[in-house]
Amino acid sequence: MSRNSWLLFLPAVLALVQGHEVKYVITAPQVLRPGLEFTFSVALTENAAPSTIQASLIKKDASSVLVESPQQSIQTGESKTMSLMIPSSASDSMYTLKVVSSGGVAFSKEVSVTVEMKSTIVLIQTDKAVYKPGDKVQYRAVVLTPSLKPKMVEMEIEIRDPANNKIKVITVKAEDTQQGVYSGELQLSAFPVEGSWNIKVTAGDGTQSKAFKVEEYVLPKYEVKLEVAKNYIPTDGDLPAKVTAKYTYGKVVKGDASVEFKIVGKKHLGFRRMKELVDGVFMARLSMENIKDLWCQDIKCPDNLLDILNPTDRYYLGTATLMVTANVTEELTGKIFSQTAMVSLKSIVLLAEITGPDTFKSELPYSGLIELKGPDDGPPRSLLDNKGMLLDKYVGRNVQLQIDLTLKGADGRSSTPKKEILNIPLVKTGLMPFTIDIKEKYSTINLRVEFEGVTKKKTLNEFSSRDEQSIKVTLPDLTGTVKGDSVNFQIQSSVEITEVYVVVMSKGVIVSSTREQFAARKEHTITYAVDKAKLAPSAKLIIYTITTGGEMLPDIAKFDVDGLFTNQVTLAFDKSASKPGDDISLTVTASPESLVMLLAVDKSVQLLGTGNDITQDQVQSAVEAFDTKSGGGFPSPWGPMAMEKRRKKRSMIWPGWWGSAADAKAMFNEAGITVITDAYVHEKEDQYKYRYLYEAMPDEEARGGAAGGAVDGAVDAGMDYDDAMEETQLCTVH
C-alpha cells in the first residue's frame, strides 16, 4: 500500500482507538516491602461484567510464586482493594506482580515491582551527647513498624571508637527486649580514645547509627545565647547582636560581655564591643561603615558604600561571611563561656519570586504564588514591623505579573503569544496568591514578575492529553494539617463528567479505593472520611476518570494529617521549683498497658551538646520515608527547607499541589504508582508517533491494531497497557 493510502487510513484507525470501551484499571505501588502488606486497587467500569480477580507475586530469576492472594469477586462499577502479605523472607530483588481476571472480564497481566528491604524503623537514644573519660554511656534502641507499633526482632548492637575499633558487639534476642526496646550501657575507661564514637543498631532490615563525643569538659553552670541574623543586607541598617546569659536554674548572670565581629578570611582587623551585662543582656551593633572597613582592610575599595554591594563591581561583598563571637565573663568566678555564629552578607534587598506547579491544565484555572523574599527567605527586616509583617506603608503597593499565553493551533503549532497583566497588591504576609483563568488551549505560559528592579521568570508547560481534556483536584477548605475526621476535595474538569475513581495512599500503602458518581457537571465536591491512624502523617489522593475516547485522566494531591502519635503521653511535676535534697514527684499518663521510657537530664549537660534524644520530628521523618516517590517538584516548590516550614507554606497556599509531571504516565511514575489497564495512559511524546506508526506496519498488523481498539503504548517497569542524680538517668516505667 502506498504512503498516501496509509495517511488516508489513519483517521479511521484513530477513530476506532478513541471509541474503545475501557473495562478495568488496577493501580499498585511500585515498591513492596518484606513483612508488610502489599495493597493494590482494582476497579471495573460500567463496561465490564462481574469478574473474579487473583494476584500473585513471582520472583523473576526463579519464576517461583512467592505469595498468592485468594480469589475475590468484583462487581460492575466497583472499586476495591486487594492485598498480598509479603513474607519476611522476600529478598532484595525484582518481582513480577501477576493479576489474573476471569468471568466477565478475562485477562492475565504482569508488571514489574521492586522489593525494597525497608520495613523497620530503628531509633537510638543516649543519655547525653558528650561524655568524659570514665563515664558510663547509657543507650536505648527502639524498633518499630511503619505504624509505630513495637517490632520484636533480634538486634545487633555495635559500638566503635574514633579509630573505628570495635569496642563492643552484642546480639540481643527478640525475647530479651521490652516490646521492641533494649536498654544497654558501656563503661568508658579512664583513658579512652577521645573524639566521636558511634553506636550502630541493626534490627531485621533496619539500621540506624548515632554518634556521641568523648572529651574532657567542665560542666557549664550558665548558658550564653547569641541572637544574630543568619543573613544580612548592609543597607538594612546596623547589624544587631544580642547576648543573653542565664544560669540553668533561671537567674541572670552578673558579669561582662564582649562581642567581636570579623570577616572570615581576613587576618587582621576586627571590631569588638564590650559592656557590663544589664539583667543578663548585652546588645552590640555593627554599622555599614564598620563592615566596609572590615571588607576593605587589605584592598582599595570605592568611596561609595553601595558600590561594594554591586555584583558587577570587582570588590563585590556578596560572597563574604561575618563571624560573630560572644564571650561572657562571670563576675564571681571569672569563668568565660562563649558562643559563635556565622552571618552571610547579602546584596539583594528584595525580590518577588514566582512559585507554583510547573505545568498547567488547559481550560482549568492555574494557581500560583508571588512571594516577597529577602536574605532570610522572607521580607528584609527594614520592611517589617515588630510582628514580622510588612510595614503598612508598603501594603497595597502593586507587584506586576506579566503573563504571555501562547495559543495552540488546530495543527498543533503555536501562535504568537498574547499578553495579559495582573497587578497584585502587596499584603502583610508578603505572600500573594494569584489565579490565571485558562479558558483556551495553550502550549506554554510564560510568567514574568518585576519588583524593585529585579526580574524573575517562570515557564509553564501544558499537561498533555491525547483527547485534550483535563481534570484537577484541590483541597480548597484546607488551611493546614487535617485535624478533623473528614476533608473536602474539589474536582474540576474541562468537560462534564459523571464519575471519578478515588485511590488514597499513605506510607507507601493503598488505604482505600472507591468510585464516586454524581450528576454531569464540571465541578464536584467530595467529602472523604479520614482514618488518622492509617493516613498520618501525610497521604496521597489519586483521582482519575476515563474519557469517552478511552483515555485515563489522572490528578494527584497530597495533604498532611494530624494524629501520627495515637498514644497521648503527658508529664507533670508536682512542683515547679525545689531545693537540693527535696523529693519530686513526676506523673506520667498514657494509654493502658503502655511501656513508658524516661530520660532525666541535668540542664547543664544539654549546654554541651544535643542530638542524643529521640524527637517527634525524627520519628515523623522515619515514617515519611516509607512513602513512595514524592514526584518532581513535590511536596513543595521551596527547595530543601526545614520540613515543618515546607508543610506550613504548602498547606496555606496549595494544600495538595503536585507539581512537575507533564503527562499521565509521568504523574503516576512520580507518585510511585504502577498501572495495569486497557485504558490509554498518555505519554507526551506519543503524539509524534501516530503520524508514522502505521506506515511501518504490514496490512494485517495495522488492521489488527485497529480492531483491538486500544493504542499499545510504550511498556516499561512502571506501566502496563493492555496488549502492550547523675548528670543523666535512663529508666523504664511499666
Summary of the structure (lengths in Angstrom):
residues: 734
radius of gyration: 31.4
end to end distance: 83.6
largest distance: 102.9
contacts: 2314
relative contact order: 0.13
helix: 13%
strand: 46%
